[in-house]
Amino acid sequence: MCITRSIFPVNPVFASRFRPGGMLCLVVLFLFLCRMLPGIGLVYPVYAQASTLWPTSPDPASPPVFTCHLIHTYPHDPAAFTQGLVFEAGFFFEGTGLNGRSSLRKVTPASGKIVQQRSLPHRYFGEGVTVTGNRLIQLTWRSNRGFVYDKQTFQQIDTFHWPSEGWGITANDAYLIVSDGTDRLFFLDPETFKIDHFVSVHDRRRAITRLNELEFVEGFVLANIWQEDRIAVIAPETGEVAAWIQLGRLAEAQPQGVPNGIAYDRSDRRLFVTGKRWSRLYEIVLILEK
């Protein structure tokens, strides 16, 4: 039997159409049919905890591959050279790049309307953004500088030195996690911005370079790979690629720019992706074919 597994919950609107008892009956019926008809293919959601959401024992031969099922499409500024994306409190916080056009934005998902924006000085090429507490943090590409803003007002409250190129940034409960276009993920103290340690990212024995925009999702770091239509799912403790996410069909629909931009709604467990100069931002569910 061919089993296709979704590792994120189905659309809550869809799920709410069924009462718990009715859903249980449907599940029992599906399982009965699959037992009676061994050749049937089953598609089902997995309401997993963080420990089981991603593969915990990667295949020693090759990491599993997820494809995308489109849940919802949102408008996205086609002029935005997207470098960073975060979902927080019902809004997208987006960092854009290019000298003279770099910015930090707060965007309403449904309309794509920019409700708050701060532009960077012309000399700075904006890069990744993340949220930690009441602060927004934004990297720059080759200026060796990061900016810290108040999340509510966008007022700059601090800067910090970054010794390499700035590409992507995300955060977990303990660290800021930064990429610099190499195969390394750096783990920084969120108060001092000093490097605590780093890991080298690898897919078995091969180094994975050009790590770009980052998002921390259910215990793993998701990383866009610059100029590729796939996302690496990285174990932060070891740098091992536990899985790949293929964005091929979405990227084909947006040929004007490469994929870059991952955001995760932790409350409703929704995953979003977009790209540089893409006219759409997508909510997706991941499908694992076995």
C-alpha positions in Angstrom: 0.0 0.0 0.0 1.3 3.5 -0.9 0.9 5.8 2.1 1.2 9.5 1.8 1.6 11.4 5.1 1.0 15.1 5.9 3.1 16.2 8.8 1.1 19.4 9.5 -2.6 19.5 10.5 -5.2 20.0 7.8 -6.8 23.4 7.3 -8.6 24.2 10.6 -11.6 25.5 8.5 -11.9 22.1 6.8 -11.4 20.2 10.0 -14.1 22.2 11.8 -16.8 20.9 9.5 -16.8 17.6 11.2 -17.9 16.8 14.7 -15.5 14.6 16.7 -17.8 11.6 16.5 -18.3 12.0 12.8 -14.5 12.3 12.2 -14.0 9.1 14.2 -16.5 7.3 12.0 -14.7 8.5 8.9 -11.4 7.3 10.2 -12.8 3.9 11.1 -14.3 3.6 7.7 -11.1 4.6 5.9 -9.1 2.0 7.9 -11.7 -0.6 7.2 -11.5 0.1 3.4 -7.7 0.1 3.5 -7.7 -3.3 5.2 -10.3 -4.7 2.7 -8.6 -3.1 -0.3 -4.8 -3.5 0.1 -4.0 -1.6 -3.1 -5.7 1.6 -2.0 -3.6 4.7 -1.4 -4.3 6.6 1.8 -3.7 10.2 2.5 -4.0 11.3 6.1 -2.9 14.0 8.5 -0.6 13.3 11.4 -1.3 15.3 14.5 2.1 14.7 15.8 4.0 16.2 18.7 7.3 18.0 18.1 9.3 14.8 18.8 7.5 13.0 16.0 6.8 15.7 13.5 10.1 15.2 11.6 12.0 12.0 11.0 13.8 11.1 14.3 16.0 8.4 12.8 17.1 9.6 9.4 17.6 6.9 6.7 21.3 6.3 6.5 21.1 6.1 2.7 19.3 9.3 2.0 17.0 11.8 3.7 13.2 11.6 3.1 11.7 14.2 0.7 8.5 16.2 1.3 6.5 17.8 -1.4 4.0 20.7 -0.9 0.2 20.7 -0.9 -1.2 24.2 -1.3 -3.6 25.2 1.4 -4.0 29.0 0.7 -2.6 31.7 -1.4 -1.9 35.2 -0.1 -0.9 38.4 -2.0 2.7 39.4 -1.9 4.5 42.6 -3.1 6.1 41.5 -6.4 8.7 44.3 -5.9 9.9 42.9 -2.6 13.3 41.3 -2.7 12.5 39.0 0.2 15.4 38.2 2.5 13.6 37.3 5.7 10.1 36.3 6.8 8.5 35.8 10.2 4.9 35.2 11.3 4.0 36.8 14.7 0.7 37.8 16.3 -1.3 37.6 13.1 1.2 39.5 10.9 4.1 38.8 8.6 7.3 40.7 9.4 9.4 40.8 6.3 12.9 42.0 5.6 13.7 43.1 2.0 17.1 43.6 0.3 19.0 45.6 -2.3 20.8 48.8 -1.6 18.5 51.7 -1.5 15.4 49.4 -1.3 16.0 47.4 1.8 13.3 47.6 4.5 11.6 46.0 7.5 7.9 45.6 7.0 4.8 44.5 8.9 2.3 43.0 6.5 -1.4 42.0 6.9 -1.6 38.5 5.4 -5.1 38.6 3.9 -4.5 41.8 1.9 -0.7 41.9 1.6 -1.0 45.5 2.8 2.1 47.0 4.4 0.9 48.5 7.7 4.3 49.5 9.1 7.7 50.0 7.4 11.2 51.1 8.2 13.7 51.7 5.4 17.4 51.0 5.8 20.0 53.6 4.8 21.2 53.2 1.2 24.5 51.7 2.2 22.9 48.7 3.8 21.7 45.6 1.9 19.0 44.1 4.2 19.0 40.4 4.9 17.2 38.0 7.3 14.9 38.9 10.1 13.6 37.2 13.3 11.6 38.0 16.4 12.9 37.4 19.9 10.7 38.6 22.8 9.8 42.3 22.1 12.6 42.7 19.6 13.0 42.4 15.9 16.5 41.6 14.6 17.7 42.2 11.1 20.9 41.3 9.4 22.8 43.1 6.6 24.7 41.4 3.9 28.3 42.7 3.8 28.3 45.5 6.3 29.1 43.4 9.3 26.2 45.0 11.2 22.9 43.8 12.6 20.0 46.0 13.8 17.7 45.6 16.7 14.3 47.2 16.7 11.4 47.5 19.1 8.8 45.1 17.7 5.9 47.5 18.2 7.3 50.8 17.1 10.1 49.7 14.7 12.4 52.1 16.5 16.0 51.1 16.4 17.2 50.2 20.0 20.6 48.6 19.3 23.1 47.4 16.8 25.7 44.6 16.9 28.7 43.5 15.0 28.5 40.4 12.8 32.0 39.2 11.6 30.8 37.5 8.4 28.2 38.0 5.7 24.7 38.1 7.0 22.2 35.8 5.2 19.5 34.2 7.3 18.5 34.4 11.0 16.0 32.6 13.2 15.7 31.8 16.9 14.8 29.0 19.3 14.4 29.2 23.0 18.1 29.5 23.7 19.9 31.0 20.7 19.8 33.2 17.7 20.7 31.0 14.7 22.5 32.7 11.8 23.6 31.6 8.3 26.4 33.3 6.3 26.1 31.6 2.9 28.5 28.8 3.8 27.6 25.4 5.2 27.6 26.7 8.8 24.9 27.6 11.2 26.0 29.9 14.0 24.4 29.9 17.4 24.5 33.3 19.1 23.7 34.5 22.6 20.5 36.6 22.1 21.6 39.3 24.5 25.3 39.7 23.7 25.2 38.5 20.0 28.4 36.5 20.7 28.9 33.2 18.9 28.4 30.3 21.3 29.1 27.5 18.8 28.4 26.4 15.2 27.5 23.3 13.3 28.4 22.3 9.7 25.4 21.3 7.7 25.7 18.1 5.7 23.5 15.7 3.8 25.3 12.5 4.9 28.9 13.1 3.9 28.3 16.1 1.6 28.5 19.7 2.9 25.4 21.8 2.1 26.4 25.3 1.3 24.5 28.6 0.4 22.2 28.3 3.4 20.0 31.3 3.1 16.7 32.3 4.9 16.0 30.3 8.1 13.0 29.4 10.2 12.9 27.3 13.4 10.0 24.8 13.1 9.2 22.1 15.7 12.8 21.5 16.8 14.5 21.7 13.4 16.0 24.6 11.4 14.4 25.0 7.9 16.8 26.7 5.4 16.3 27.9 1.9 19.2 27.0 -0.3 20.2 29.9 -2.5 19.2 29.4 -6.1 17.6 26.0 -5.5 13.9 25.0 -5.3 14.2 23.1 -2.1 14.4 23.6 1.7 16.7 21.7 4.0 15.3 20.4 7.3 18.3 20.5 9.6 18.9 18.9 13.0 20.4 21.8 15.0 22.5 19.6 17.3 24.4 17.9 14.6 23.9 19.8 11.3 22.5 16.7 9.7 19.9 17.2 7.0 17.0 15.1 8.3 14.7 15.8 5.3 14.2 17.9 2.1 11.2 20.0 1.1 10.7 20.3 -2.6 9.2 23.6 -3.8 9.4 22.9 -7.5 5.8 23.5 -8.6 5.5 26.7 -6.5 8.8 28.0 -7.9 7.7 27.2 -11.5 4.6 29.4 -11.0 6.9 32.3 -9.9 9.8 32.3 -12.5 10.7 36.0 -11.8 12.6 35.1 -8.6 14.1 32.3 -6.5 12.4 30.8 -3.4 13.4 32.7 -0.2 11.2 33.2 2.8 9.9 30.7 5.4 7.5 31.5 8.2 5.8 29.4 10.8 2.6 30.1 12.8 3.3 28.2 16.0 -0.2 28.6 17.4 -2.0 27.0 14.5 1.0 25.1 13.1 0.8 26.7 9.7 3.8 26.9 7.3 4.3 29.6 4.8 6.8 30.1 1.9 7.5 32.8 -0.6 10.4 34.1 -2.8 12.2 37.1 -4.1 9.8 39.2 -6.2 7.1 36.6 -5.9 3.6 37.9 -6.4 2.2 35.3 -4.0 2.9 33.9 -0.6 1.8 30.3 0.0 0.5 28.4 3.0 1.4 24.8 2.5 1.1 21.3 4.0 4.0 18.9 3.6 3.4 15.5 2.1 5.8 12.6 2.7 5.5 9.8 0.2 6.6 6.4 1.3 
